[in-house]
Amino acid sequence: MDGESDSDVEELVPKNNSTSVVWNYFGFYTTDTDQTNVICKICKKENVKATDGNTSGLRDHLKRKHQKEYAEFGLLMKRLANGGKT
Ligand SMILES: [Zn+2]
């Protein structure tokens, strides 16, 4: 029981130098060292539109395609805003 059975998903890594919780839902292939190809972890869509250093395109993808996750994301953001950060 080592929990390594999630083999239907290629391992994705979060964006470098970003702590935004939106990256809970998106990532990059480990081979994409330039981190140009954003992958949605939920629907596995590649090249999700994200303007450079801006997560609004990712939020928009969640909002339009994954409303359940978007709601969770909204709650996370609210929790962070209410004292998760100093
Ligand atoms: Zn998606």
PDB file of the backbone (N, CA, C, O) and the ligand in Angstrom, with CONECT records:
HET     ZN  A 101       1
ATOM      1  N   MET A   1       0.819  -1.209   0.000  1.00  0.00           N
ATOM      2  CA  MET A   1       0.000   0.000   0.000  1.00  0.00           C
ATOM      3  C   MET A   1       0.851   1.255   0.000  1.00  0.00           C
ATOM      4  O   MET A   1       0.944   1.957   1.006  1.00  0.00           O
ATOM      5  N   ASP A   2       1.456   1.522  -1.114  1.00  0.00           N
ATOM      6  CA  ASP A   2       2.293   2.722  -1.129  1.00  0.00           C
ATOM      7  C   ASP A   2       1.698   3.840  -1.995  1.00  0.00           C
ATOM      8  O   ASP A   2       2.352   4.856  -2.234  1.00  0.00           O
ATOM      9  N   GLY A   3       0.481   3.654  -2.455  1.00  0.00           N
ATOM     10  CA  GLY A   3      -0.218   4.728  -3.143  1.00  0.00           C
ATOM     11  C   GLY A   3       0.399   5.173  -4.445  1.00  0.00           C
ATOM     12  O   GLY A   3       0.185   6.303  -4.883  1.00  0.00           O
ATOM     13  N   GLU A   4       1.162   4.299  -5.068  1.00  0.00           N
ATOM     14  CA  GLU A   4       1.797   4.687  -6.322  1.00  0.00           C
ATOM     15  C   GLU A   4       1.026   4.153  -7.530  1.00  0.00           C
ATOM     16  O   GLU A   4       1.588   4.007  -8.616  1.00  0.00           O
ATOM     17  N   SER A   5      -0.245   3.866  -7.340  1.00  0.00           N
ATOM     18  CA  SER A   5      -0.997   3.190  -8.391  1.00  0.00           C
ATOM     19  C   SER A   5      -1.688   4.155  -9.357  1.00  0.00           C
ATOM     20  O   SER A   5      -2.405   3.716 -10.256  1.00  0.00           O
ATOM     21  N   ASP A   6      -1.486   5.426  -9.187  1.00  0.00           N
ATOM     22  CA  ASP A   6      -2.182   6.409 -10.011  1.00  0.00           C
ATOM     23  C   ASP A   6      -1.497   6.577 -11.363  1.00  0.00           C
ATOM     24  O   ASP A   6      -1.057   7.671 -11.717  1.00  0.00           O
ATOM     25  N   SER A   7      -1.414   5.489 -12.105  1.00  0.00           N
ATOM     26  CA  SER A   7      -0.567   5.494 -13.294  1.00  0.00           C
ATOM     27  C   SER A   7      -1.275   5.996 -14.544  1.00  0.00           C
ATOM     28  O   SER A   7      -0.664   6.076 -15.609  1.00  0.00           O
ATOM     29  N   ASP A   8      -2.566   6.337 -14.428  1.00  0.00           N
ATOM     30  CA  ASP A   8      -3.240   6.849 -15.622  1.00  0.00           C
ATOM     31  C   ASP A   8      -2.912   8.316 -15.860  1.00  0.00           C
ATOM     32  O   ASP A   8      -3.261   8.872 -16.902  1.00  0.00           O
ATOM     33  N   VAL A   9      -2.253   8.934 -14.912  1.00  0.00           N
ATOM     34  CA  VAL A   9      -1.874  10.329 -15.047  1.00  0.00           C
ATOM     35  C   VAL A   9      -0.358  10.418 -15.089  1.00  0.00           C
ATOM     36  O   VAL A   9       0.331   9.927 -14.194  1.00  0.00           O
ATOM     37  N   GLU A  10       0.147  11.044 -16.128  1.00  0.00           N
ATOM     38  CA  GLU A  10       1.578  11.311 -16.127  1.00  0.00           C
ATOM     39  C   GLU A  10       1.876  12.302 -15.017  1.00  0.00           C
ATOM     40  O   GLU A  10       1.063  13.176 -14.718  1.00  0.00           O
ATOM     41  N   GLU A  11       2.999  12.168 -14.431  1.00  0.00           N
ATOM     42  CA  GLU A  11       3.317  13.048 -13.328  1.00  0.00           C
ATOM     43  C   GLU A  11       3.430  14.490 -13.801  1.00  0.00           C
ATOM     44  O   GLU A  11       4.139  14.800 -14.759  1.00  0.00           O
ATOM     45  N   LEU A  12       2.715  15.355 -13.103  1.00  0.00           N
ATOM     46  CA  LEU A  12       2.750  16.769 -13.449  1.00  0.00           C
ATOM     47  C   LEU A  12       3.393  17.540 -12.305  1.00  0.00           C
ATOM     48  O   LEU A  12       3.263  17.170 -11.138  1.00  0.00           O
ATOM     49  N   VAL A  13       4.070  18.589 -12.650  1.00  0.00           N
ATOM     50  CA  VAL A  13       4.704  19.419 -11.634  1.00  0.00           C
ATOM     51  C   VAL A  13       4.057  20.807 -11.652  1.00  0.00           C
ATOM     52  O   VAL A  13       3.645  21.290 -12.706  1.00  0.00           O
ATOM     53  N   PRO A  14       3.971  21.439 -10.489  1.00  0.00           N
ATOM     54  CA  PRO A  14       3.408  22.793 -10.443  1.00  0.00           C
ATOM     55  C   PRO A  14       4.348  23.801 -11.072  1.00  0.00           C
ATOM     56  O   PRO A  14       5.523  23.521 -11.309  1.00  0.00           O
ATOM     57  N   LYS A  15       3.818  24.954 -11.331  1.00  0.00           N
ATOM     58  CA  LYS A  15       4.623  26.000 -11.943  1.00  0.00           C
ATOM     59  C   LYS A  15       5.719  26.460 -10.998  1.00  0.00           C
ATOM     60  O   LYS A  15       5.501  26.607  -9.795  1.00  0.00           O
ATOM     61  N   ASN A  16       6.890  26.685 -11.552  1.00  0.00           N
ATOM     62  CA  ASN A  16       7.985  27.227 -10.751  1.00  0.00           C
ATOM     63  C   ASN A  16       7.631  28.609 -10.233  1.00  0.00           C
ATOM     64  O   ASN A  16       6.965  29.390 -10.913  1.00  0.00           O
ATOM     65  N   ASN A  17       8.080  28.899  -9.031  1.00  0.00           N
ATOM     66  CA  ASN A  17       7.940  30.251  -8.482  1.00  0.00           C
ATOM     67  C   ASN A  17       6.495  30.728  -8.389  1.00  0.00           C
ATOM     68  O   ASN A  17       6.225  31.927  -8.442  1.00  0.00           O
ATOM     69  N   SER A  18       5.587  29.799  -8.252  1.00  0.00           N
ATOM     70  CA  SER A  18       4.203  30.204  -8.074  1.00  0.00           C
ATOM     71  C   SER A  18       3.588  29.405  -6.947  1.00  0.00           C
ATOM     72  O   SER A  18       3.750  28.187  -6.872  1.00  0.00           O
ATOM     73  N   THR A  19       2.884  30.096  -6.074  1.00  0.00           N
ATOM     74  CA  THR A  19       2.233  29.422  -4.959  1.00  0.00           C
ATOM     75  C   THR A  19       0.718  29.475  -5.102  1.00  0.00           C
ATOM     76  O   THR A  19      -0.011  29.091  -4.187  1.00  0.00           O
ATOM     77  N   SER A  20       0.248  29.949  -6.246  1.00  0.00           N
ATOM     78  CA  SER A  20      -1.192  30.071  -6.425  1.00  0.00           C
ATOM     79  C   SER A  20      -1.861  28.707  -6.334  1.00  0.00           C
ATOM     80  O   SER A  20      -1.385  27.724  -6.902  1.00  0.00           O
ATOM     81  N   VAL A  21      -2.969  28.667  -5.611  1.00  0.00           N
ATOM     82  CA  VAL A  21      -3.666  27.394  -5.460  1.00  0.00           C
ATOM     83  C   VAL A  21      -4.296  26.929  -6.763  1.00  0.00           C
ATOM     84  O   VAL A  21      -4.748  25.788  -6.860  1.00  0.00           O
ATOM     85  N   VAL A  22      -4.332  27.800  -7.768  1.00  0.00           N
ATOM     86  CA  VAL A  22      -4.873  27.358  -9.051  1.00  0.00           C
ATOM     87  C   VAL A  22      -4.029  26.211  -9.607  1.00  0.00           C
ATOM     88  O   VAL A  22      -4.514  25.397 -10.392  1.00  0.00           O
ATOM     89  N   TRP A  23      -2.774  26.156  -9.197  1.00  0.00           N
ATOM     90  CA  TRP A  23      -1.891  25.077  -9.659  1.00  0.00           C
ATOM     91  C   TRP A  23      -2.202  23.749  -8.997  1.00  0.00           C
ATOM     92  O   TRP A  23      -1.585  22.735  -9.326  1.00  0.00           O
ATOM     93  N   ASN A  24      -3.154  23.736  -8.064  1.00  0.00           N
ATOM     94  CA  ASN A  24      -3.679  22.453  -7.592  1.00  0.00           C
ATOM     95  C   ASN A  24      -4.365  21.712  -8.729  1.00  0.00           C
ATOM     96  O   ASN A  24      -4.496  20.488  -8.697  1.00  0.00           O
ATOM     97  N   TYR A  25      -4.797  22.458  -9.724  1.00  0.00           N
ATOM     98  CA  TYR A  25      -5.614  21.884 -10.789  1.00  0.00           C
ATOM     99  C   TYR A  25      -4.879  21.809 -12.124  1.00  0.00           C
ATOM    100  O   TYR A  25      -5.376  21.210 -13.078  1.00  0.00           O
ATOM    101  N   PHE A  26      -3.723  22.403 -12.189  1.00  0.00           N
ATOM    102  CA  PHE A  26      -2.947  22.405 -13.428  1.00  0.00           C
ATOM    103  C   PHE A  26      -1.493  22.055 -13.134  1.00  0.00           C
ATOM    104  O   PHE A  26      -1.032  22.143 -11.996  1.00  0.00           O
ATOM    105  N   GLY A  27      -0.792  21.663 -14.171  1.00  0.00           N
ATOM    106  CA  GLY A  27       0.620  21.362 -13.983  1.00  0.00           C
ATOM    107  C   GLY A  27       1.312  21.264 -15.325  1.00  0.00           C
ATOM    108  O   GLY A  27       0.732  21.551 -16.372  1.00  0.00           O
ATOM    109  N   PHE A  28       2.560  20.853 -15.268  1.00  0.00           N
ATOM    110  CA  PHE A  28       3.363  20.681 -16.471  1.00  0.00           C
ATOM    111  C   PHE A  28       3.987  19.304 -16.447  1.00  0.00           C
ATOM    112  O   PHE A  28       4.249  18.755 -15.376  1.00  0.00           O
ATOM    113  N   TYR A  29       4.226  18.740 -17.617  1.00  0.00           N
ATOM    114  CA  TYR A  29       4.992  17.507 -17.661  1.00  0.00           C
ATOM    115  C   TYR A  29       6.396  17.782 -17.134  1.00  0.00           C
ATOM    116  O   TYR A  29       6.946  18.871 -17.304  1.00  0.00           O
ATOM    117  N   THR A  30       6.950  16.778 -16.498  1.00  0.00           N
ATOM    118  CA  THR A  30       8.302  16.944 -15.952  1.00  0.00           C
ATOM    119  C   THR A  30       9.313  17.223 -17.056  1.00  0.00           C
ATOM    120  O   THR A  30      10.367  17.809 -16.811  1.00  0.00           O
ATOM    121  N   THR A  31       8.982  16.798 -18.273  1.00  0.00           N
ATOM    122  CA  THR A  31       9.896  17.011 -19.399  1.00  0.00           C
ATOM    123  C   THR A  31       9.787  18.421 -19.969  1.00  0.00           C
ATOM    124  O   THR A  31      10.646  18.854 -20.737  1.00  0.00           O
ATOM    125  N   ASP A  32       8.728  19.132 -19.592  1.00  0.00           N
ATOM    126  CA  ASP A  32       8.514  20.486 -20.117  1.00  0.00           C
ATOM    127  C   ASP A  32       9.231  21.485 -19.210  1.00  0.00           C
ATOM    128  O   ASP A  32       8.609  22.173 -18.401  1.00  0.00           O
ATOM    129  N   THR A  33      10.532  21.545 -19.362  1.00  0.00           N
ATOM    130  CA  THR A  33      11.332  22.337 -18.436  1.00  0.00           C
ATOM    131  C   THR A  33      11.101  23.835 -18.586  1.00  0.00           C
ATOM    132  O   THR A  33      11.348  24.603 -17.657  1.00  0.00           O
ATOM    133  N   ASP A  34      10.629  24.245 -19.751  1.00  0.00           N
ATOM    134  CA  ASP A  34      10.314  25.663 -19.942  1.00  0.00           C
ATOM    135  C   ASP A  34       8.919  26.018 -19.440  1.00  0.00           C
ATOM    136  O   ASP A  34       8.551  27.190 -19.361  1.00  0.00           O
ATOM    137  N   GLN A  35       8.154  24.993 -19.105  1.00  0.00           N
ATOM    138  CA  GLN A  35       6.803  25.162 -18.585  1.00  0.00           C
ATOM    139  C   GLN A  35       5.952  26.044 -19.490  1.00  0.00           C
ATOM    140  O   GLN A  35       5.401  27.062 -19.068  1.00  0.00           O
ATOM    141  N   THR A  36       5.865  25.623 -20.738  1.00  0.00           N
ATOM    142  CA  THR A  36       5.081  26.374 -21.711  1.00  0.00           C
ATOM    143  C   THR A  36       3.735  25.705 -21.988  1.00  0.00           C
ATOM    144  O   THR A  36       2.805  26.347 -22.475  1.00  0.00           O
ATOM    145  N   ASN A  37       3.639  24.417 -21.676  1.00  0.00           N
ATOM    146  CA  ASN A  37       2.439  23.657 -22.020  1.00  0.00           C
ATOM    147  C   ASN A  37       1.652  23.338 -20.747  1.00  0.00           C
ATOM    148  O   ASN A  37       1.955  22.373 -20.045  1.00  0.00           O
ATOM    149  N   VAL A  38       0.649  24.150 -20.461  1.00  0.00           N
ATOM    150  CA  VAL A  38      -0.133  23.959 -19.243  1.00  0.00           C
ATOM    151  C   VAL A  38      -1.125  22.812 -19.442  1.00  0.00           C
ATOM    152  O   VAL A  38      -1.873  22.794 -20.419  1.00  0.00           O
ATOM    153  N   ILE A  39      -1.125  21.866 -18.518  1.00  0.00           N
ATOM    154  CA  ILE A  39      -2.027  20.727 -18.585  1.00  0.00           C
ATOM    155  C   ILE A  39      -3.075  20.843 -17.490  1.00  0.00           C
ATOM    156  O   ILE A  39      -2.752  21.122 -16.335  1.00  0.00           O
ATOM    157  N   CYS A  40      -4.323  20.630 -17.857  1.00  0.00           N
ATOM    158  CA  CYS A  40      -5.376  20.564 -16.853  1.00  0.00           C
ATOM    159  C   CYS A  40      -5.376  19.162 -16.262  1.00  0.00           C
ATOM    160  O   CYS A  40      -5.486  18.173 -16.987  1.00  0.00           O
ATOM    161  N   LYS A  41      -5.252  19.083 -14.931  1.00  0.00           N
ATOM    162  CA  LYS A  41      -5.207  17.773 -14.287  1.00  0.00           C
ATOM    163  C   LYS A  41      -6.556  17.071 -14.333  1.00  0.00           C
ATOM    164  O   LYS A  41      -6.627  15.849 -14.204  1.00  0.00           O
ATOM    165  N   ILE A  42      -7.617  17.835 -14.516  1.00  0.00           N
ATOM    166  CA  ILE A  42      -8.953  17.259 -14.426  1.00  0.00           C
ATOM    167  C   ILE A  42      -9.356  16.613 -15.746  1.00  0.00           C
ATOM    168  O   ILE A  42      -9.770  15.454 -15.764  1.00  0.00           O
ATOM    169  N   CYS A  43      -9.240  17.343 -16.845  1.00  0.00           N
ATOM    170  CA  CYS A  43      -9.674  16.797 -18.136  1.00  0.00           C
ATOM    171  C   CYS A  43      -8.492  16.440 -19.024  1.00  0.00           C
ATOM    172  O   CYS A  43      -8.679  15.964 -20.144  1.00  0.00           O
ATOM    173  N   LYS A  44      -7.271  16.667 -18.535  1.00  0.00           N
ATOM    174  CA  LYS A  44      -6.041  16.327 -19.260  1.00  0.00           C
ATOM    175  C   LYS A  44      -5.844  17.155 -20.517  1.00  0.00           C
ATOM    176  O   LYS A  44      -5.032  16.808 -21.374  1.00  0.00           O
ATOM    177  N   LYS A  45      -6.577  18.234 -20.627  1.00  0.00           N
ATOM    178  CA  LYS A  45      -6.401  19.108 -21.776  1.00  0.00           C
ATOM    179  C   LYS A  45      -5.016  19.745 -21.725  1.00  0.00           C
ATOM    180  O   LYS A  45      -4.554  20.200 -20.679  1.00  0.00           O
ATOM    181  N   GLU A  46      -4.388  19.762 -22.862  1.00  0.00           N
ATOM    182  CA  GLU A  46      -3.072  20.392 -22.945  1.00  0.00           C
ATOM    183  C   GLU A  46      -3.193  21.805 -23.488  1.00  0.00           C
ATOM    184  O   GLU A  46      -4.205  22.186 -24.077  1.00  0.00           O
ATOM    185  N   ASN A  47      -2.136  22.565 -23.273  1.00  0.00           N
ATOM    186  CA  ASN A  47      -2.084  23.932 -23.781  1.00  0.00           C
ATOM    187  C   ASN A  47      -3.257  24.792 -23.348  1.00  0.00           C
ATOM    188  O   ASN A  47      -3.803  25.571 -24.129  1.00  0.00           O
ATOM    189  N   VAL A  48      -3.632  24.635 -22.087  1.00  0.00           N
ATOM    190  CA  VAL A  48      -4.650  25.525 -21.549  1.00  0.00           C
ATOM    191  C   VAL A  48      -4.094  26.940 -21.623  1.00  0.00           C
ATOM    192  O   VAL A  48      -2.953  27.202 -21.242  1.00  0.00           O
ATOM    193  N   LYS A  49      -4.915  27.830 -22.113  1.00  0.00           N
ATOM    194  CA  LYS A  49      -4.431  29.183 -22.348  1.00  0.00           C
ATOM    195  C   LYS A  49      -4.138  29.897 -21.027  1.00  0.00           C
ATOM    196  O   LYS A  49      -5.013  30.064 -20.177  1.00  0.00           O
ATOM    197  N   ALA A  50      -2.913  30.300 -20.888  1.00  0.00           N
ATOM    198  CA  ALA A  50      -2.539  31.052 -19.705  1.00  0.00           C
ATOM    199  C   ALA A  50      -1.565  32.133 -20.150  1.00  0.00           C
ATOM    200  O   ALA A  50      -0.465  31.837 -20.617  1.00  0.00           O
ATOM    201  N   THR A  51      -1.967  33.356 -20.006  1.00  0.00           N
ATOM    202  CA  THR A  51      -1.029  34.417 -20.355  1.00  0.00           C
ATOM    203  C   THR A  51       0.136  34.371 -19.394  1.00  0.00           C
ATOM    204  O   THR A  51      -0.004  33.922 -18.256  1.00  0.00           O
ATOM    205  N   ASP A  52       1.238  34.817 -19.829  1.00  0.00           N
ATOM    206  CA  ASP A  52       2.480  34.650 -19.098  1.00  0.00           C
ATOM    207  C   ASP A  52       2.386  35.168 -17.671  1.00  0.00           C
ATOM    208  O   ASP A  52       2.104  36.342 -17.432  1.00  0.00           O
ATOM    209  N   GLY A  53       2.627  34.267 -16.734  1.00  0.00           N
ATOM    210  CA  GLY A  53       2.629  34.657 -15.335  1.00  0.00           C
ATOM    211  C   GLY A  53       1.271  35.055 -14.798  1.00  0.00           C
ATOM    212  O   GLY A  53       1.169  35.649 -13.724  1.00  0.00           O
ATOM    213  N   ASN A  54       0.240  34.731 -15.537  1.00  0.00           N
ATOM    214  CA  ASN A  54      -1.093  35.144 -15.141  1.00  0.00           C
ATOM    215  C   ASN A  54      -1.993  33.918 -15.107  1.00  0.00           C
ATOM    216  O   ASN A  54      -2.018  33.123 -16.047  1.00  0.00           O
ATOM    217  N   THR A  55      -2.716  33.781 -14.031  1.00  0.00           N
ATOM    218  CA  THR A  55      -3.517  32.575 -13.878  1.00  0.00           C
ATOM    219  C   THR A  55      -4.982  32.777 -14.256  1.00  0.00           C
ATOM    220  O   THR A  55      -5.808  31.888 -14.046  1.00  0.00           O
ATOM    221  N   SER A  56      -5.302  33.937 -14.809  1.00  0.00           N
ATOM    222  CA  SER A  56      -6.715  34.192 -15.082  1.00  0.00           C
ATOM    223  C   SER A  56      -7.270  33.253 -16.150  1.00  0.00           C
ATOM    224  O   SER A  56      -8.438  32.867 -16.094  1.00  0.00           O
ATOM    225  N   GLY A  57      -6.437  32.887 -17.119  1.00  0.00           N
ATOM    226  CA  GLY A  57      -6.875  31.942 -18.139  1.00  0.00           C
ATOM    227  C   GLY A  57      -7.171  30.576 -17.545  1.00  0.00           C
ATOM    228  O   GLY A  57      -8.067  29.863 -17.998  1.00  0.00           O
ATOM    229  N   LEU A  58      -6.400  30.224 -16.517  1.00  0.00           N
ATOM    230  CA  LEU A  58      -6.606  28.938 -15.859  1.00  0.00           C
ATOM    231  C   LEU A  58      -7.887  28.959 -15.041  1.00  0.00           C
ATOM    232  O   LEU A  58      -8.664  28.004 -15.045  1.00  0.00           O
ATOM    233  N   ARG A  59      -8.091  30.064 -14.344  1.00  0.00           N
ATOM    234  CA  ARG A  59      -9.341  30.196 -13.589  1.00  0.00           C
ATOM    235  C   ARG A  59     -10.534  30.144 -14.534  1.00  0.00           C
ATOM    236  O   ARG A  59     -11.568  29.557 -14.217  1.00  0.00           O
ATOM    237  N   ASP A  60     -10.379  30.761 -15.686  1.00  0.00           N
ATOM    238  CA  ASP A  60     -11.454  30.762 -16.667  1.00  0.00           C
ATOM    239  C   ASP A  60     -11.755  29.347 -17.157  1.00  0.00           C
ATOM    240  O   ASP A  60     -12.913  28.982 -17.365  1.00  0.00           O
ATOM    241  N   HIS A  61     -10.703  28.562 -17.337  1.00  0.00           N
ATOM    242  CA  HIS A  61     -10.898  27.166 -17.754  1.00  0.00           C
ATOM    243  C   HIS A  61     -11.679  26.406 -16.684  1.00  0.00           C
ATOM    244  O   HIS A  61     -12.625  25.684 -16.998  1.00  0.00           O
ATOM    245  N   LEU A  62     -11.289  26.566 -15.437  1.00  0.00           N
ATOM    246  CA  LEU A  62     -12.012  25.905 -14.343  1.00  0.00           C
ATOM    247  C   LEU A  62     -13.467  26.338 -14.320  1.00  0.00           C
ATOM    248  O   LEU A  62     -14.381  25.526 -14.175  1.00  0.00           O
ATOM    249  N   LYS A  63     -13.653  27.638 -14.468  1.00  0.00           N
ATOM    250  CA  LYS A  63     -14.996  28.192 -14.369  1.00  0.00           C
ATOM    251  C   LYS A  63     -15.913  27.630 -15.447  1.00  0.00           C
ATOM    252  O   LYS A  63     -17.075  27.311 -15.196  1.00  0.00           O
ATOM    253  N   ARG A  64     -15.363  27.516 -16.651  1.00  0.00           N
ATOM    254  CA  ARG A  64     -16.205  27.079 -17.765  1.00  0.00           C
ATOM    255  C   ARG A  64     -16.346  25.567 -17.842  1.00  0.00           C
ATOM    256  O   ARG A  64     -17.397  25.057 -18.231  1.00  0.00           O
ATOM    257  N   LYS A  65     -15.281  24.844 -17.470  1.00  0.00           N
ATOM    258  CA  LYS A  65     -15.274  23.397 -17.720  1.00  0.00           C
ATOM    259  C   LYS A  65     -15.488  22.553 -16.463  1.00  0.00           C
ATOM    260  O   LYS A  65     -16.005  21.437 -16.530  1.00  0.00           O
ATOM    261  N   HIS A  66     -15.085  23.101 -15.321  1.00  0.00           N
ATOM    262  CA  HIS A  66     -15.083  22.283 -14.104  1.00  0.00           C
ATOM    263  C   HIS A  66     -15.679  23.081 -12.954  1.00  0.00           C
ATOM    264  O   HIS A  66     -14.967  23.575 -12.079  1.00  0.00           O
ATOM    265  N   GLN A  67     -16.986  23.192 -12.979  1.00  0.00           N
ATOM    266  CA  GLN A  67     -17.613  24.097 -12.026  1.00  0.00           C
ATOM    267  C   GLN A  67     -17.487  23.609 -10.585  1.00  0.00           C
ATOM    268  O   GLN A  67     -17.425  24.412  -9.654  1.00  0.00           O
ATOM    269  N   LYS A  68     -17.452  22.302 -10.410  1.00  0.00           N
ATOM    270  CA  LYS A  68     -17.291  21.767  -9.054  1.00  0.00           C
ATOM    271  C   LYS A  68     -15.932  22.173  -8.492  1.00  0.00           C
ATOM    272  O   LYS A  68     -15.830  22.644  -7.359  1.00  0.00           O
ATOM    273  N   GLU A  69     -14.890  21.983  -9.301  1.00  0.00           N
ATOM    274  CA  GLU A  69     -13.546  22.340  -8.860  1.00  0.00           C
ATOM    275  C   GLU A  69     -13.399  23.853  -8.716  1.00  0.00           C
ATOM    276  O   GLU A  69     -12.688  24.352  -7.843  1.00  0.00           O
ATOM    277  N   TYR A  70     -14.093  24.557  -9.597  1.00  0.00           N
ATOM    278  CA  TYR A  70     -14.034  26.015  -9.507  1.00  0.00           C
ATOM    279  C   TYR A  70     -14.622  26.499  -8.186  1.00  0.00           C
ATOM    280  O   TYR A  70     -14.126  27.451  -7.583  1.00  0.00           O
ATOM    281  N   ALA A  71     -15.680  25.835  -7.751  1.00  0.00           N
ATOM    282  CA  ALA A  71     -16.290  26.181  -6.466  1.00  0.00           C
ATOM    283  C   ALA A  71     -15.320  25.887  -5.323  1.00  0.00           C
ATOM    284  O   ALA A  71     -15.178  26.689  -4.400  1.00  0.00           O
ATOM    285  N   GLU A  72     -14.655  24.734  -5.390  1.00  0.00           N
ATOM    286  CA  GLU A  72     -13.655  24.388  -4.376  1.00  0.00           C
ATOM    287  C   GLU A  72     -12.529  25.415  -4.361  1.00  0.00           C
ATOM    288  O   GLU A  72     -12.077  25.863  -3.307  1.00  0.00           O
ATOM    289  N   PHE A  73     -12.095  25.767  -5.561  1.00  0.00           N
ATOM    290  CA  PHE A  73     -11.022  26.744  -5.705  1.00  0.00           C
ATOM    291  C   PHE A  73     -11.424  28.075  -5.070  1.00  0.00           C
ATOM    292  O   PHE A  73     -10.623  28.717  -4.389  1.00  0.00           O
ATOM    293  N   GLY A  74     -12.673  28.480  -5.302  1.00  0.00           N
ATOM    294  CA  GLY A  74     -13.171  29.718  -4.712  1.00  0.00           C
ATOM    295  C   GLY A  74     -13.125  29.675  -3.192  1.00  0.00           C
ATOM    296  O   GLY A  74     -12.786  30.664  -2.543  1.00  0.00           O
ATOM    297  N   LEU A  75     -13.471  28.516  -2.629  1.00  0.00           N
ATOM    298  CA  LEU A  75     -13.430  28.365  -1.178  1.00  0.00           C
ATOM    299  C   LEU A  75     -11.998  28.437  -0.662  1.00  0.00           C
ATOM    300  O   LEU A  75     -11.726  29.060   0.365  1.00  0.00           O
ATOM    301  N   LEU A  76     -11.088  27.791  -1.389  1.00  0.00           N
ATOM    302  CA  LEU A  76      -9.670  27.832  -1.011  1.00  0.00           C
ATOM    303  C   LEU A  76      -9.153  29.267  -1.004  1.00  0.00           C
ATOM    304  O   LEU A  76      -8.473  29.697  -0.072  1.00  0.00           O
ATOM    305  N   MET A  77      -9.490  29.990  -2.061  1.00  0.00           N
ATOM    306  CA  MET A  77      -9.039  31.373  -2.172  1.00  0.00           C
ATOM    307  C   MET A  77      -9.571  32.211  -1.013  1.00  0.00           C
ATOM    308  O   MET A  77      -8.873  33.054  -0.448  1.00  0.00           O
ATOM    309  N   LYS A  78     -10.828  31.947  -0.685  1.00  0.00           N
ATOM    310  CA  LYS A  78     -11.449  32.705   0.386  1.00  0.00           C
ATOM    311  C   LYS A  78     -10.766  32.411   1.722  1.00  0.00           C
ATOM    312  O   LYS A  78     -10.541  33.305   2.538  1.00  0.00           O
ATOM    313  N   ARG A  79     -10.443  31.123   1.921  1.00  0.00           N
ATOM    314  CA  ARG A  79      -9.791  30.715   3.157  1.00  0.00           C
ATOM    315  C   ARG A  79      -8.407  31.383   3.267  1.00  0.00           C
ATOM    316  O   ARG A  79      -8.017  31.859   4.333  1.00  0.00           O
ATOM    317  N   LEU A  80      -7.688  31.406   2.157  1.00  0.00           N
ATOM    318  CA  LEU A  80      -6.367  32.041   2.151  1.00  0.00           C
ATOM    319  C   LEU A  80      -6.495  33.525   2.445  1.00  0.00           C
ATOM    320  O   LEU A  80      -5.709  34.091   3.205  1.00  0.00           O
ATOM    321  N   ALA A  81      -7.491  34.147   1.836  1.00  0.00           N
ATOM    322  CA  ALA A  81      -7.676  35.585   2.018  1.00  0.00           C
ATOM    323  C   ALA A  81      -8.038  35.914   3.464  1.00  0.00           C
ATOM    324  O   ALA A  81      -7.771  37.013   3.950  1.00  0.00           O
ATOM    325  N   ASN A  82      -8.648  34.944   4.140  1.00  0.00           N
ATOM    326  CA  ASN A  82      -9.072  35.180   5.512  1.00  0.00           C
ATOM    327  C   ASN A  82      -8.030  34.712   6.533  1.00  0.00           C
ATOM    328  O   ASN A  82      -8.387  34.162   7.575  1.00  0.00           O
ATOM    329  N   GLY A  83      -6.779  34.924   6.245  1.00  0.00           N
ATOM    330  CA  GLY A  83      -5.765  34.648   7.262  1.00  0.00           C
ATOM    331  C   GLY A  83      -4.813  33.527   6.935  1.00  0.00           C
ATOM    332  O   GLY A  83      -3.963  33.189   7.759  1.00  0.00           O
ATOM    333  N   GLY A  84      -4.924  32.935   5.757  1.00  0.00           N
ATOM    334  CA  GLY A  84      -3.964  31.917   5.368  1.00  0.00           C
ATOM    335  C   GLY A  84      -2.607  32.534   5.087  1.00  0.00           C
ATOM    336  O   GLY A  84      -1.572  31.878   5.204  1.00  0.00           O
ATOM    337  N   LYS A  85      -2.629  33.793   4.720  1.00  0.00           N
ATOM    338  CA  LYS A  85      -1.376  34.498   4.449  1.00  0.00           C
ATOM    339  C   LYS A  85      -1.203  35.621   5.466  1.00  0.00           C
ATOM    340  O   LYS A  85      -2.178  36.104   6.043  1.00  0.00           O
ATOM    341  N   THR A  86       0.021  36.023   5.676  1.00  0.00           N
ATOM    342  CA  THR A  86       0.279  37.114   6.597  1.00  0.00           C
ATOM    343  C   THR A  86       0.383  38.424   5.830  1.00  0.00           C
ATOM    344  O   THR A  86       0.601  39.476   6.431  1.00  0.00           O
TER     345      THR A  86
HETATM  346 ZN    ZN A 101      -9.888  20.911 -17.714  1.00  0.00          ZN2+
END
